[in-house]
Amino acid sequence: MGMKKRVFIIVLDSLGIGASPDAYKWHDEGSDTLGAIRGLKEFDCKTLASLGLFNIDGVGGGTAEPKASYARMQEASCGKDTTIGHWEIAGLISDKPFPTFPNGFPSEIIEKFEKAIGRKTLCNRPYSGTEVIKDYGKEHMESGALIVYTSADSVFQIAAHEDVVPVTELYEYCEAARSILDDYGVGRVIARPFAGEYPFVRTANRHDYSLVPPADTMLDLISGSGKSVIAVGKINDIFAGKGITESYRTKSNADGMDVTARLIGKDFEGLCFVNLVEFDSSFGHRNDAKGYALAMTQFDRELCKIRDRFGRDDVLIITADHGCDPSTLSTDHSREYTPMLIYGNNIKSGVDLGTRSSFADISATVLEYLGVPRGNTAGKSFLGEVTK
């Protein structure tokens, strides 16, 4: 009997590597998240460099003998958000973008929501999450009305002070919103609790409520075959729990890597799917290029520590779900290519897989490696090109 095959996918949330050919449709021409941080003194990613991050098409400055095989991934879906990006990595291409609300949510949605929860709402327009609590926090404290706001993404965000609305209650309000917003196809409802005195601080109790994927993904196929699908970080939220057998919430990138390190030592067969959200939430959206570079350096060190702990039949894939260039005027996601590094004892080093036409090629490859029939999922496996 063979060893248990395992795949670990780590998504560096928002690490784009240059504008996609269709970036103009999203006004993202010239975006390059990796390009914006790699020249900074805070950026020191020797492990990623040794694996071949800079050998990928269009990135530049590669190493002579990359230890991983690598590709540049182009998104086939219509969008540039977390949910659509992860669904595509998992083999589900979204032909239609999720609806966005540049002028706030229509009154019928707000009225249904207020009626369902018995509270009023404030704001209802696109806003920075840190600014919105500064501008509406006091009024919320006095009135008990919830702060509802959106962004350039398809998100219905609800902010409330933990002393005014306990976190468990805020989560119930989010579930009420989710059931209303399913009919409108809104991508995510996000709980945004905050605490302290003015100007207030957001807490780590954020929680996302995603639309359920409309079709099976590799997660359903892998768990349906009797293997494990272990979700770390936001993965469980992004897939609304669909196809997941076990889940670990995390408070930070470092926490996510600690959990991943522990899971390497766990006895399972199947997929461990990790999202490291801080690159996006704390640095990309805040236009904090130095912070982003430091976070990448910290990840690189954690990766160096775990890289040699993988088992003989383990495969590591490092990728991203979209861009969020911290050097542009915009604080929104950017339509970019993403990196893909694949590494393991059974995986050849230094194979240039070129530019792939969909993130879904990752799903097709994972399913083939685990011996799981791919059903109706999208993508073209590159396993045959990288297997020793």
Contacts in CASP RR format, 6 or more apart in sequence:
PFRMAT RR
TARGET T0000
AUTHOR 0000-0000-0000
METHOD contacts of the structure
MODEL  1
MGMKKRVFIIVLDSLGIGASPDAYKWHDEGSDTLGAIRGLKEFDCKTLAS
LGLFNIDGVGGGTAEPKASYARMQEASCGKDTTIGHWEIAGLISDKPFPT
FPNGFPSEIIEKFEKAIGRKTLCNRPYSGTEVIKDYGKEHMESGALIVYT
SADSVFQIAAHEDVVPVTELYEYCEAARSILDDYGVGRVIARPFAGEYPF
VRTANRHDYSLVPPADTMLDLISGSGKSVIAVGKINDIFAGKGITESYRT
KSNADGMDVTARLIGKDFEGLCFVNLVEFDSSFGHRNDAKGYALAMTQFD
RELCKIRDRFGRDDVLIITADHGCDPSTLSTDHSREYTPMLIYGNNIKSG
VDLGTRSSFADISATVLEYLGVPRGNTAGKSFLGEVTK
2 313 0 8 1.000
3 311 0 8 1.000
3 312 0 8 1.000
3 313 0 8 1.000
4 267 0 8 1.000
4 268 0 8 1.000
4 269 0 8 1.000
4 270 0 8 1.000
4 313 0 8 1.000
5 269 0 8 1.000
5 270 0 8 1.000
5 313 0 8 1.000
5 314 0 8 1.000
5 315 0 8 1.000
5 369 0 8 1.000
5 370 0 8 1.000
5 371 0 8 1.000
6 268 0 8 1.000
6 269 0 8 1.000
6 270 0 8 1.000
6 271 0 8 1.000
6 272 0 8 1.000
6 311 0 8 1.000
6 313 0 8 1.000
6 314 0 8 1.000
6 315 0 8 1.000
7 270 0 8 1.000
7 271 0 8 1.000
7 272 0 8 1.000
7 314 0 8 1.000
7 315 0 8 1.000
7 316 0 8 1.000
7 317 0 8 1.000
7 366 0 8 1.000
7 369 0 8 1.000
7 370 0 8 1.000
8 260 0 8 1.000
8 263 0 8 1.000
8 264 0 8 1.000
8 271 0 8 1.000
8 272 0 8 1.000
8 274 0 8 1.000
8 310 0 8 1.000
8 314 0 8 1.000
8 315 0 8 1.000
8 316 0 8 1.000
8 317 0 8 1.000
9 89 0 8 1.000
9 271 0 8 1.000
9 272 0 8 1.000
9 273 0 8 1.000
9 274 0 8 1.000
9 317 0 8 1.000
9 318 0 8 1.000
9 319 0 8 1.000
9 362 0 8 1.000
9 366 0 8 1.000
10 260 0 8 1.000
10 274 0 8 1.000
10 276 0 8 1.000
10 316 0 8 1.000
10 317 0 8 1.000
10 318 0 8 1.000
10 319 0 8 1.000
11 86 0 8 1.000
11 89 0 8 1.000
11 273 0 8 1.000
11 274 0 8 1.000
11 275 0 8 1.000
11 276 0 8 1.000
11 319 0 8 1.000
11 320 0 8 1.000
11 321 0 8 1.000
12 276 0 8 1.000
12 279 0 8 1.000
12 296 0 8 1.000
12 299 0 8 1.000
12 318 0 8 1.000
12 319 0 8 1.000
12 320 0 8 1.000
12 339 0 8 1.000
13 82 0 8 1.000
13 234 0 8 1.000
13 275 0 8 1.000
13 276 0 8 1.000
13 277 0 8 1.000
13 278 0 8 1.000
13 279 0 8 1.000
13 280 0 8 1.000
13 281 0 8 1.000
13 320 0 8 1.000
13 321 0 8 1.000
14 33 0 8 1.000
14 279 0 8 1.000
14 280 0 8 1.000
14 284 0 8 1.000
14 320 0 8 1.000
14 321 0 8 1.000
14 322 0 8 1.000
14 323 0 8 1.000
14 324 0 8 1.000
14 333 0 8 1.000
15 33 0 8 1.000
15 34 0 8 1.000
15 279 0 8 1.000
15 296 0 8 1.000
15 320 0 8 1.000
15 323 0 8 1.000
15 338 0 8 1.000
15 339 0 8 1.000
16 31 0 8 1.000
16 32 0 8 1.000
16 33 0 8 1.000
16 34 0 8 1.000
16 320 0 8 1.000
16 322 0 8 1.000
16 323 0 8 1.000
16 324 0 8 1.000
16 325 0 8 1.000
16 334 0 8 1.000
16 336 0 8 1.000
16 337 0 8 1.000
16 338 0 8 1.000
16 339 0 8 1.000
17 32 0 8 1.000
17 33 0 8 1.000
17 34 0 8 1.000
17 35 0 8 1.000
17 56 0 8 1.000
17 58 0 8 1.000
17 59 0 8 1.000
17 72 0 8 1.000
17 320 0 8 1.000
17 336 0 8 1.000
17 337 0 8 1.000
17 338 0 8 1.000
17 339 0 8 1.000
18 30 0 8 1.000
18 31 0 8 1.000
18 32 0 8 1.000
18 33 0 8 1.000
18 34 0 8 1.000
18 35 0 8 1.000
18 58 0 8 1.000
18 336 0 8 1.000
18 337 0 8 1.000
19 28 0 8 1.000
19 29 0 8 1.000
19 30 0 8 1.000
19 31 0 8 1.000
19 32 0 8 1.000
19 334 0 8 1.000
19 335 0 8 1.000
19 336 0 8 1.000
19 337 0 8 1.000
20 28 0 8 1.000
20 74 0 8 1.000
20 75 0 8 1.000
20 335 0 8 1.000
20 336 0 8 1.000
20 337 0 8 1.000
21 74 0 8 1.000
22 335 0 8 1.000
23 29 0 8 1.000
23 30 0 8 1.000
23 31 0 8 1.000
23 334 0 8 1.000
23 335 0 8 1.000
23 336 0 8 1.000
25 335 0 8 1.000
26 79 0 8 1.000
26 80 0 8 1.000
26 334 0 8 1.000
26 335 0 8 1.000
27 330 0 8 1.000
28 80 0 8 1.000
28 325 0 8 1.000
28 330 0 8 1.000
28 334 0 8 1.000
28 335 0 8 1.000
28 336 0 8 1.000
31 323 0 8 1.000
31 325 0 8 1.000
31 328 0 8 1.000
31 334 0 8 1.000
31 335 0 8 1.000
31 336 0 8 1.000
32 325 0 8 1.000
32 336 0 8 1.000
33 284 0 8 1.000
33 292 0 8 1.000
33 323 0 8 1.000
33 324 0 8 1.000
33 325 0 8 1.000
33 326 0 8 1.000
33 334 0 8 1.000
33 336 0 8 1.000
34 53 0 8 1.000
34 59 0 8 1.000
34 339 0 8 1.000
36 289 0 8 1.000
36 292 0 8 1.000
36 325 0 8 1.000
36 326 0 8 1.000
36 327 0 8 1.000
36 328 0 8 1.000
37 43 0 8 1.000
37 289 0 8 1.000
37 292 0 8 1.000
37 293 0 8 1.000
37 296 0 8 1.000
37 326 0 8 1.000
38 45 0 8 1.000
38 293 0 8 1.000
39 293 0 8 1.000
40 289 0 8 1.000
40 290 0 8 1.000
40 293 0 8 1.000
42 290 0 8 1.000
42 291 0 8 1.000
42 293 0 8 1.000
42 294 0 8 1.000
42 297 0 8 1.000
43 293 0 8 1.000
43 294 0 8 1.000
43 296 0 8 1.000
43 297 0 8 1.000
44 297 0 8 1.000
44 300 0 8 1.000
45 53 0 8 1.000
45 296 0 8 1.000
45 297 0 8 1.000
45 299 0 8 1.000
45 300 0 8 1.000
46 300 0 8 1.000
46 304 0 8 1.000
47 300 0 8 1.000
47 301 0 8 1.000
47 303 0 8 1.000
47 304 0 8 1.000
47 307 0 8 1.000
48 296 0 8 1.000
48 300 0 8 1.000
48 303 0 8 1.000
48 318 0 8 1.000
48 341 0 8 1.000
49 62 0 8 1.000
49 63 0 8 1.000
50 63 0 8 1.000
50 66 0 8 1.000
50 67 0 8 1.000
51 66 0 8 1.000
51 67 0 8 1.000
51 68 0 8 1.000
51 70 0 8 1.000
51 318 0 8 1.000
51 341 0 8 1.000
51 343 0 8 1.000
52 62 0 8 1.000
52 63 0 8 1.000
52 66 0 8 1.000
52 67 0 8 1.000
52 68 0 8 1.000
52 70 0 8 1.000
52 341 0 8 1.000
52 350 0 8 1.000
53 59 0 8 1.000
53 70 0 8 1.000
53 339 0 8 1.000
53 341 0 8 1.000
54 60 0 8 1.000
54 61 0 8 1.000
54 62 0 8 1.000
54 63 0 8 1.000
55 61 0 8 1.000
55 62 0 8 1.000
55 63 0 8 1.000
55 66 0 8 1.000
55 70 0 8 1.000
55 350 0 8 1.000
55 352 0 8 1.000
56 70 0 8 1.000
56 71 0 8 1.000
56 72 0 8 1.000
56 339 0 8 1.000
56 340 0 8 1.000
56 354 0 8 1.000
57 71 0 8 1.000
57 72 0 8 1.000
57 337 0 8 1.000
57 352 0 8 1.000
57 354 0 8 1.000
57 355 0 8 1.000
58 72 0 8 1.000
59 72 0 8 1.000
59 339 0 8 1.000
65 349 0 8 1.000
65 350 0 8 1.000
66 349 0 8 1.000
66 350 0 8 1.000
67 343 0 8 1.000
67 349 0 8 1.000
67 350 0 8 1.000
68 341 0 8 1.000
68 342 0 8 1.000
68 343 0 8 1.000
68 344 0 8 1.000
68 347 0 8 1.000
68 349 0 8 1.000
68 350 0 8 1.000
69 341 0 8 1.000
69 342 0 8 1.000
69 343 0 8 1.000
69 347 0 8 1.000
69 348 0 8 1.000
69 349 0 8 1.000
69 350 0 8 1.000
69 351 0 8 1.000
69 352 0 8 1.000
69 353 0 8 1.000
69 385 0 8 1.000
69 386 0 8 1.000
70 339 0 8 1.000
70 340 0 8 1.000
70 341 0 8 1.000
70 342 0 8 1.000
70 350 0 8 1.000
70 351 0 8 1.000
70 352 0 8 1.000
70 353 0 8 1.000
71 339 0 8 1.000
71 340 0 8 1.000
71 352 0 8 1.000
71 353 0 8 1.000
71 354 0 8 1.000
71 355 0 8 1.000
71 356 0 8 1.000
71 361 0 8 1.000
71 382 0 8 1.000
72 337 0 8 1.000
72 338 0 8 1.000
72 339 0 8 1.000
72 340 0 8 1.000
72 354 0 8 1.000
72 355 0 8 1.000
72 356 0 8 1.000
73 319 0 8 1.000
73 337 0 8 1.000
73 338 0 8 1.000
73 339 0 8 1.000
73 340 0 8 1.000
73 355 0 8 1.000
73 356 0 8 1.000
73 358 0 8 1.000
73 359 0 8 1.000
73 361 0 8 1.000
73 362 0 8 1.000
74 337 0 8 1.000
74 355 0 8 1.000
74 356 0 8 1.000
74 357 0 8 1.000
74 358 0 8 1.000
74 359 0 8 1.000
75 84 0 8 1.000
75 85 0 8 1.000
75 88 0 8 1.000
75 322 0 8 1.000
75 335 0 8 1.000
75 338 0 8 1.000
75 358 0 8 1.000
75 359 0 8 1.000
76 88 0 8 1.000
76 93 0 8 1.000
76 357 0 8 1.000
76 358 0 8 1.000
76 359 0 8 1.000
76 360 0 8 1.000
76 378 0 8 1.000
77 84 0 8 1.000
77 85 0 8 1.000
77 87 0 8 1.000
77 88 0 8 1.000
77 93 0 8 1.000
77 94 0 8 1.000
77 95 0 8 1.000
77 359 0 8 1.000
78 84 0 8 1.000
78 94 0 8 1.000
78 95 0 8 1.000
78 96 0 8 1.000
78 97 0 8 1.000
79 85 0 8 1.000
79 94 0 8 1.000
79 97 0 8 1.000
79 98 0 8 1.000
79 322 0 8 1.000
79 335 0 8 1.000
80 322 0 8 1.000
80 323 0 8 1.000
80 333 0 8 1.000
80 334 0 8 1.000
80 335 0 8 1.000
80 336 0 8 1.000
81 98 0 8 1.000
81 153 0 8 1.000
81 154 0 8 1.000
81 187 0 8 1.000
81 322 0 8 1.000
81 333 0 8 1.000
82 153 0 8 1.000
82 188 0 8 1.000
82 234 0 8 1.000
82 238 0 8 1.000
82 280 0 8 1.000
82 321 0 8 1.000
82 322 0 8 1.000
82 333 0 8 1.000
83 98 0 8 1.000
83 154 0 8 1.000
83 187 0 8 1.000
83 188 0 8 1.000
83 210 0 8 1.000
83 211 0 8 1.000
83 238 0 8 1.000
84 94 0 8 1.000
84 97 0 8 1.000
84 98 0 8 1.000
85 321 0 8 1.000
85 322 0 8 1.000
85 359 0 8 1.000
86 235 0 8 1.000
86 238 0 8 1.000
86 239 0 8 1.000
86 275 0 8 1.000
86 321 0 8 1.000
87 93 0 8 1.000
87 94 0 8 1.000
87 213 0 8 1.000
87 217 0 8 1.000
87 238 0 8 1.000
87 239 0 8 1.000
88 94 0 8 1.000
88 358 0 8 1.000
88 359 0 8 1.000
88 360 0 8 1.000
88 378 0 8 1.000
89 319 0 8 1.000
89 321 0 8 1.000
89 359 0 8 1.000
89 360 0 8 1.000
89 362 0 8 1.000
89 363 0 8 1.000
90 213 0 8 1.000
90 217 0 8 1.000
90 218 0 8 1.000
90 219 0 8 1.000
90 239 0 8 1.000
90 360 0 8 1.000
90 363 0 8 1.000
90 377 0 8 1.000
91 217 0 8 1.000
91 218 0 8 1.000
91 359 0 8 1.000
91 360 0 8 1.000
91 362 0 8 1.000
91 363 0 8 1.000
91 364 0 8 1.000
91 377 0 8 1.000
91 378 0 8 1.000
91 379 0 8 1.000
92 213 0 8 1.000
92 214 0 8 1.000
92 215 0 8 1.000
92 216 0 8 1.000
92 217 0 8 1.000
92 360 0 8 1.000
92 377 0 8 1.000
92 378 0 8 1.000
93 358 0 8 1.000
93 360 0 8 1.000
93 378 0 8 1.000
97 154 0 8 1.000
98 153 0 8 1.000
98 154 0 8 1.000
98 185 0 8 1.000
98 186 0 8 1.000
98 187 0 8 1.000
98 211 0 8 1.000
99 154 0 8 1.000
99 184 0 8 1.000
99 185 0 8 1.000
99 186 0 8 1.000
100 150 0 8 1.000
100 152 0 8 1.000
100 153 0 8 1.000
100 154 0 8 1.000
101 126 0 8 1.000
101 150 0 8 1.000
101 154 0 8 1.000
102 126 0 8 1.000
102 152 0 8 1.000
103 125 0 8 1.000
104 124 0 8 1.000
104 125 0 8 1.000
104 126 0 8 1.000
104 150 0 8 1.000
105 124 0 8 1.000
105 148 0 8 1.000
105 150 0 8 1.000
105 156 0 8 1.000
109 180 0 8 1.000
109 181 0 8 1.000
109 184 0 8 1.000
110 121 0 8 1.000
110 124 0 8 1.000
110 148 0 8 1.000
112 180 0 8 1.000
113 121 0 8 1.000
113 148 0 8 1.000
113 176 0 8 1.000
113 177 0 8 1.000
113 180 0 8 1.000
114 120 0 8 1.000
114 121 0 8 1.000
116 176 0 8 1.000
116 177 0 8 1.000
116 180 0 8 1.000
117 146 0 8 1.000
117 172 0 8 1.000
117 173 0 8 1.000
117 176 0 8 1.000
119 144 0 8 1.000
119 145 0 8 1.000
119 146 0 8 1.000
119 173 0 8 1.000
120 143 0 8 1.000
120 144 0 8 1.000
120 145 0 8 1.000
120 146 0 8 1.000
121 145 0 8 1.000
121 146 0 8 1.000
121 147 0 8 1.000
121 148 0 8 1.000
122 136 0 8 1.000
122 139 0 8 1.000
122 140 0 8 1.000
122 143 0 8 1.000
122 145 0 8 1.000
122 146 0 8 1.000
122 147 0 8 1.000
122 148 0 8 1.000
123 132 0 8 1.000
123 135 0 8 1.000
123 136 0 8 1.000
123 147 0 8 1.000
123 148 0 8 1.000
123 149 0 8 1.000
124 148 0 8 1.000
124 149 0 8 1.000
125 149 0 8 1.000
125 150 0 8 1.000
126 149 0 8 1.000
126 150 0 8 1.000
126 151 0 8 1.000
126 152 0 8 1.000
127 135 0 8 1.000
127 149 0 8 1.000
127 150 0 8 1.000
127 151 0 8 1.000
128 331 0 8 1.000
129 149 0 8 1.000
129 157 0 8 1.000
129 159 0 8 1.000
129 192 0 8 1.000
129 202 0 8 1.000
130 202 0 8 1.000
130 286 0 8 1.000
132 147 0 8 1.000
132 149 0 8 1.000
132 159 0 8 1.000
133 147 0 8 1.000
133 159 0 8 1.000
133 194 0 8 1.000
133 199 0 8 1.000
133 200 0 8 1.000
133 202 0 8 1.000
134 198 0 8 1.000
134 199 0 8 1.000
134 200 0 8 1.000
136 147 0 8 1.000
136 159 0 8 1.000
137 147 0 8 1.000
137 159 0 8 1.000
137 161 0 8 1.000
137 194 0 8 1.000
137 198 0 8 1.000
137 200 0 8 1.000
138 198 0 8 1.000
139 145 0 8 1.000
140 146 0 8 1.000
140 147 0 8 1.000
140 159 0 8 1.000
140 160 0 8 1.000
140 161 0 8 1.000
140 164 0 8 1.000
141 161 0 8 1.000
141 163 0 8 1.000
141 164 0 8 1.000
144 164 0 8 1.000
144 165 0 8 1.000
146 158 0 8 1.000
146 159 0 8 1.000
146 160 0 8 1.000
146 165 0 8 1.000
146 173 0 8 1.000
147 158 0 8 1.000
147 159 0 8 1.000
147 160 0 8 1.000
147 192 0 8 1.000
148 156 0 8 1.000
148 157 0 8 1.000
148 158 0 8 1.000
148 159 0 8 1.000
149 157 0 8 1.000
149 159 0 8 1.000
150 156 0 8 1.000
150 157 0 8 1.000
151 157 0 8 1.000
151 332 0 8 1.000
152 330 0 8 1.000
152 332 0 8 1.000
152 333 0 8 1.000
153 187 0 8 1.000
153 188 0 8 1.000
153 332 0 8 1.000
153 333 0 8 1.000
154 185 0 8 1.000
154 186 0 8 1.000
154 187 0 8 1.000
154 188 0 8 1.000
155 186 0 8 1.000
155 187 0 8 1.000
155 188 0 8 1.000
155 189 0 8 1.000
155 190 0 8 1.000
156 177 0 8 1.000
156 181 0 8 1.000
156 186 0 8 1.000
156 188 0 8 1.000
156 189 0 8 1.000
156 190 0 8 1.000
157 189 0 8 1.000
157 190 0 8 1.000
157 192 0 8 1.000
158 170 0 8 1.000
158 173 0 8 1.000
158 174 0 8 1.000
158 177 0 8 1.000
158 189 0 8 1.000
158 190 0 8 1.000
158 191 0 8 1.000
158 192 0 8 1.000
159 192 0 8 1.000
159 193 0 8 1.000
159 194 0 8 1.000
159 202 0 8 1.000
160 170 0 8 1.000
160 173 0 8 1.000
160 192 0 8 1.000
160 193 0 8 1.000
160 194 0 8 1.000
161 193 0 8 1.000
161 194 0 8 1.000
161 195 0 8 1.000
161 196 0 8 1.000
161 200 0 8 1.000
162 193 0 8 1.000
162 194 0 8 1.000
162 195 0 8 1.000
162 203 0 8 1.000
162 205 0 8 1.000
163 195 0 8 1.000
163 196 0 8 1.000
165 173 0 8 1.000
165 193 0 8 1.000
167 191 0 8 1.000
167 193 0 8 1.000
167 203 0 8 1.000
167 205 0 8 1.000
170 191 0 8 1.000
170 193 0 8 1.000
171 191 0 8 1.000
171 207 0 8 1.000
173 191 0 8 1.000
174 189 0 8 1.000
174 190 0 8 1.000
174 191 0 8 1.000
174 207 0 8 1.000
174 209 0 8 1.000
175 209 0 8 1.000
177 189 0 8 1.000
177 209 0 8 1.000
178 189 0 8 1.000
178 209 0 8 1.000
181 187 0 8 1.000
181 189 0 8 1.000
182 211 0 8 1.000
185 211 0 8 1.000
186 211 0 8 1.000
187 210 0 8 1.000
187 211 0 8 1.000
188 208 0 8 1.000
188 209 0 8 1.000
188 210 0 8 1.000
188 211 0 8 1.000
188 237 0 8 1.000
189 208 0 8 1.000
189 209 0 8 1.000
190 206 0 8 1.000
190 207 0 8 1.000
190 208 0 8 1.000
190 209 0 8 1.000
191 205 0 8 1.000
191 206 0 8 1.000
191 207 0 8 1.000
191 208 0 8 1.000
191 209 0 8 1.000
192 202 0 8 1.000
192 206 0 8 1.000
193 202 0 8 1.000
193 203 0 8 1.000
193 205 0 8 1.000
193 206 0 8 1.000
194 200 0 8 1.000
194 201 0 8 1.000
194 202 0 8 1.000
194 203 0 8 1.000
195 201 0 8 1.000
195 203 0 8 1.000
204 251 0 8 1.000
204 252 0 8 1.000
207 237 0 8 1.000
208 234 0 8 1.000
208 237 0 8 1.000
208 238 0 8 1.000
209 237 0 8 1.000
209 240 0 8 1.000
210 237 0 8 1.000
210 238 0 8 1.000
210 239 0 8 1.000
210 240 0 8 1.000
211 240 0 8 1.000
212 240 0 8 1.000
212 242 0 8 1.000
213 239 0 8 1.000
213 240 0 8 1.000
213 242 0 8 1.000
215 376 0 8 1.000
216 375 0 8 1.000
216 376 0 8 1.000
216 377 0 8 1.000
217 239 0 8 1.000
217 242 0 8 1.000
217 243 0 8 1.000
217 363 0 8 1.000
217 377 0 8 1.000
218 271 0 8 1.000
218 363 0 8 1.000
218 366 0 8 1.000
218 367 0 8 1.000
218 372 0 8 1.000
218 374 0 8 1.000
218 377 0 8 1.000
219 229 0 8 1.000
219 239 0 8 1.000
219 242 0 8 1.000
219 243 0 8 1.000
219 244 0 8 1.000
219 271 0 8 1.000
219 273 0 8 1.000
220 242 0 8 1.000
220 243 0 8 1.000
221 367 0 8 1.000
221 372 0 8 1.000
221 373 0 8 1.000
221 374 0 8 1.000
221 375 0 8 1.000
221 377 0 8 1.000
222 228 0 8 1.000
222 229 0 8 1.000
222 243 0 8 1.000
222 270 0 8 1.000
222 271 0 8 1.000
222 366 0 8 1.000
222 367 0 8 1.000
222 370 0 8 1.000
222 372 0 8 1.000
223 229 0 8 1.000
223 243 0 8 1.000
223 244 0 8 1.000
223 245 0 8 1.000
224 243 0 8 1.000
225 370 0 8 1.000
225 371 0 8 1.000
225 372 0 8 1.000
225 373 0 8 1.000
227 268 0 8 1.000
227 269 0 8 1.000
227 270 0 8 1.000
227 271 0 8 1.000
227 370 0 8 1.000
227 372 0 8 1.000
228 245 0 8 1.000
228 246 0 8 1.000
228 268 0 8 1.000
228 269 0 8 1.000
228 270 0 8 1.000
228 271 0 8 1.000
228 272 0 8 1.000
229 243 0 8 1.000
229 244 0 8 1.000
229 245 0 8 1.000
229 246 0 8 1.000
229 270 0 8 1.000
229 271 0 8 1.000
229 273 0 8 1.000
230 244 0 8 1.000
230 245 0 8 1.000
230 246 0 8 1.000
230 247 0 8 1.000
230 248 0 8 1.000
230 263 0 8 1.000
230 268 0 8 1.000
230 271 0 8 1.000
230 272 0 8 1.000
230 273 0 8 1.000
231 239 0 8 1.000
231 241 0 8 1.000
231 244 0 8 1.000
231 246 0 8 1.000
231 247 0 8 1.000
231 248 0 8 1.000
231 273 0 8 1.000
232 247 0 8 1.000
232 248 0 8 1.000
232 250 0 8 1.000
232 256 0 8 1.000
232 259 0 8 1.000
232 260 0 8 1.000
232 263 0 8 1.000
232 272 0 8 1.000
232 273 0 8 1.000
232 274 0 8 1.000
232 275 0 8 1.000
233 247 0 8 1.000
233 248 0 8 1.000
233 249 0 8 1.000
233 250 0 8 1.000
233 256 0 8 1.000
233 259 0 8 1.000
233 274 0 8 1.000
233 275 0 8 1.000
233 276 0 8 1.000
233 277 0 8 1.000
234 275 0 8 1.000
234 277 0 8 1.000
235 244 0 8 1.000
235 247 0 8 1.000
235 273 0 8 1.000
235 274 0 8 1.000
235 275 0 8 1.000
236 244 0 8 1.000
236 247 0 8 1.000
236 249 0 8 1.000
238 275 0 8 1.000
241 247 0 8 1.000
248 256 0 8 1.000
248 259 0 8 1.000
248 263 0 8 1.000
250 256 0 8 1.000
250 259 0 8 1.000
252 278 0 8 1.000
253 276 0 8 1.000
253 277 0 8 1.000
253 278 0 8 1.000
253 279 0 8 1.000
253 295 0 8 1.000
253 298 0 8 1.000
253 299 0 8 1.000
254 298 0 8 1.000
254 302 0 8 1.000
256 274 0 8 1.000
256 276 0 8 1.000
257 276 0 8 1.000
257 299 0 8 1.000
257 302 0 8 1.000
257 303 0 8 1.000
257 306 0 8 1.000
259 274 0 8 1.000
260 272 0 8 1.000
260 274 0 8 1.000
260 306 0 8 1.000
261 302 0 8 1.000
261 305 0 8 1.000
261 306 0 8 1.000
261 309 0 8 1.000
263 272 0 8 1.000
264 306 0 8 1.000
264 309 0 8 1.000
264 310 0 8 1.000
264 311 0 8 1.000
264 314 0 8 1.000
265 309 0 8 1.000
269 370 0 8 1.000
270 370 0 8 1.000
271 366 0 8 1.000
271 370 0 8 1.000
275 321 0 8 1.000
276 299 0 8 1.000
278 295 0 8 1.000
279 292 0 8 1.000
279 295 0 8 1.000
279 296 0 8 1.000
279 324 0 8 1.000
280 324 0 8 1.000
280 333 0 8 1.000
282 288 0 8 1.000
282 291 0 8 1.000
282 295 0 8 1.000
283 289 0 8 1.000
283 291 0 8 1.000
283 292 0 8 1.000
283 295 0 8 1.000
283 326 0 8 1.000
284 292 0 8 1.000
284 324 0 8 1.000
284 325 0 8 1.000
284 326 0 8 1.000
284 331 0 8 1.000
285 324 0 8 1.000
285 331 0 8 1.000
285 332 0 8 1.000
286 326 0 8 1.000
286 331 0 8 1.000
287 326 0 8 1.000
287 327 0 8 1.000
287 328 0 8 1.000
287 331 0 8 1.000
288 326 0 8 1.000
289 326 0 8 1.000
289 327 0 8 1.000
292 326 0 8 1.000
303 318 0 8 1.000
307 316 0 8 1.000
307 343 0 8 1.000
310 316 0 8 1.000
310 344 0 8 1.000
310 345 0 8 1.000
311 345 0 8 1.000
312 345 0 8 1.000
312 346 0 8 1.000
313 345 0 8 1.000
313 346 0 8 1.000
314 344 0 8 1.000
314 345 0 8 1.000
315 342 0 8 1.000
315 343 0 8 1.000
315 344 0 8 1.000
315 346 0 8 1.000
315 347 0 8 1.000
315 366 0 8 1.000
315 369 0 8 1.000
316 341 0 8 1.000
316 342 0 8 1.000
316 343 0 8 1.000
316 344 0 8 1.000
317 340 0 8 1.000
317 341 0 8 1.000
317 342 0 8 1.000
317 343 0 8 1.000
317 362 0 8 1.000
317 365 0 8 1.000
317 366 0 8 1.000
318 339 0 8 1.000
318 340 0 8 1.000
318 341 0 8 1.000
318 343 0 8 1.000
319 338 0 8 1.000
319 339 0 8 1.000
319 340 0 8 1.000
319 341 0 8 1.000
319 359 0 8 1.000
319 362 0 8 1.000
320 338 0 8 1.000
320 339 0 8 1.000
321 338 0 8 1.000
321 359 0 8 1.000
322 333 0 8 1.000
322 334 0 8 1.000
322 335 0 8 1.000
322 336 0 8 1.000
322 338 0 8 1.000
323 333 0 8 1.000
323 334 0 8 1.000
323 335 0 8 1.000
323 336 0 8 1.000
323 338 0 8 1.000
324 332 0 8 1.000
324 333 0 8 1.000
324 334 0 8 1.000
325 334 0 8 1.000
325 336 0 8 1.000
328 334 0 8 1.000
337 355 0 8 1.000
338 359 0 8 1.000
340 353 0 8 1.000
340 356 0 8 1.000
340 362 0 8 1.000
342 365 0 8 1.000
342 386 0 8 1.000
343 349 0 8 1.000
346 387 0 8 1.000
346 388 0 8 1.000
347 386 0 8 1.000
347 387 0 8 1.000
347 388 0 8 1.000
348 386 0 8 1.000
348 387 0 8 1.000
348 388 0 8 1.000
351 385 0 8 1.000
351 386 0 8 1.000
353 382 0 8 1.000
353 385 0 8 1.000
353 386 0 8 1.000
356 380 0 8 1.000
356 382 0 8 1.000
357 380 0 8 1.000
358 378 0 8 1.000
358 379 0 8 1.000
358 380 0 8 1.000
360 377 0 8 1.000
360 378 0 8 1.000
360 379 0 8 1.000
360 380 0 8 1.000
361 379 0 8 1.000
361 380 0 8 1.000
361 381 0 8 1.000
361 382 0 8 1.000
363 374 0 8 1.000
363 377 0 8 1.000
363 378 0 8 1.000
363 379 0 8 1.000
364 374 0 8 1.000
364 377 0 8 1.000
364 378 0 8 1.000
364 379 0 8 1.000
364 380 0 8 1.000
364 381 0 8 1.000
364 382 0 8 1.000
365 381 0 8 1.000
365 382 0 8 1.000
365 383 0 8 1.000
367 373 0 8 1.000
367 374 0 8 1.000
367 377 0 8 1.000
367 381 0 8 1.000
368 374 0 8 1.000
368 381 0 8 1.000
368 383 0 8 1.000
369 383 0 8 1.000
END
